[in-house]
Amino acid sequence: MEERRVEGWAARDSTGILSPYSFTIRKTGPEDVTFKVLYCGIDHTDLHQIRNEIHMTNYPLVPGHEVVGEVVEVGVSVNKFKVGDLAGVGGIIGSCGDCSSCKSNMEQYCKDRIMTYNGVDTDGNPTQGGFSSAMVVHQKYVVMIPEKLAPEQAASLLCAGVTAYSPMKQFIQSDMDVINAGILGLGGVGHLGVMIAKAMGHHVTVISSSDKKRVEALEHLGADAFLISSSAEEMARAADSLDYILDTVPAVHPLESYIQLLKVHGKVFIVGVSPKPLQFDSDTLILGKKSIVGSLMGSIEETQELLEFWAEKKLKSMIEIVKMDYVNEAFERMERNDVRYRFVIDVAGSNLN
């Protein structure tokens, strides 16, 4: 159980250009799981981080927080995993364990959470992500990939998928006859949100600013309805019709017109990170007892739940698999929404040098 030299791809400055980078990961501790990285999803958060758009990036930075790998070594106290298992890691790899969030199995809200990359690990070294050949993570923050789930399919569920699942899961045991869901934004998170909501039995309306994705939403993803938000007539007809809206848009947009789509007690779940504050009229909330709720990723428990749910329902996300040497082009394409709907890097099948 010695330190390992691993190969990855890192950004060195705010240009965000990635190139080969060698670094060391700690030796496998008593409760650690060390795994060879097989696949890693590409997320918009990765783009913000490598370009220092949130002004807190420490370089060199190896991104990647939708990581699937094969276990190659476990610590003496590990009881969840064995060598050869398929394992996954999402957005965090540590937390305090003592706060109310941690004790409620909501460790993603722990103020002392350790991010999978661009964080500081328990040994004082910077954390580096899954755009690398191997990782070592405490077993508590590692999930098991079900046998019936292909590893490349699992990757995008570890952040994007659970980001949609976490707020929606409260409706699984609902006593409502029909749950009317709205999915705002049909991108990486949005397309998974449609699939999860449909698998939960919800009536799903995709909300988009234009008609361009109508066929995709209705025929390929199985949505029940399509609503063009730029059409005042369509929006007026849809007023007071939805129980919740999953807002996945990672840009500034007015909330007012979407809040009006909600029934009494309806909720807008904000999961897309906007670079500037979002605005709304408080009267719209008060008069309908409506809520705007933020949601960050999902817990380790919820992530495991989603993986099992996905495998049980035999769902299949829309991904494009690329090699590591294509990653810079993949980021450029993702930025202009030129992907259906998530990139996943075949890390094990790439030359990382």
TAVENUR-V246222 format. One record per helix or strand. SS is the DSSP state (h for helix, s for strand). FROM is the first residue (numbers start at 0). TO is the last residue. If there is no record, write none. Layout:
SS|FROM|TO / SS|FROM|TO
This chain:
s|3|10 / s|17|24 / s|31|40 / h|43|49 / s|60|60 / s|66|73 / s|85|88 / s|91|93 / h|99|102 / h|106|108 / s|113|114 / s|119|119 / s|125|125 / s|131|131 / s|133|137 / h|138|140 / s|142|143 / h|150|157 / h|159|170 / s|179|183 / h|187|198 / s|202|207 / h|213|219 / s|224|227 / h|231|236 / s|241|246 / h|255|258 / s|261|269 / h|281|285 / s|290|293 / h|299|312 / s|318|321 / h|323|334 / s|341|345
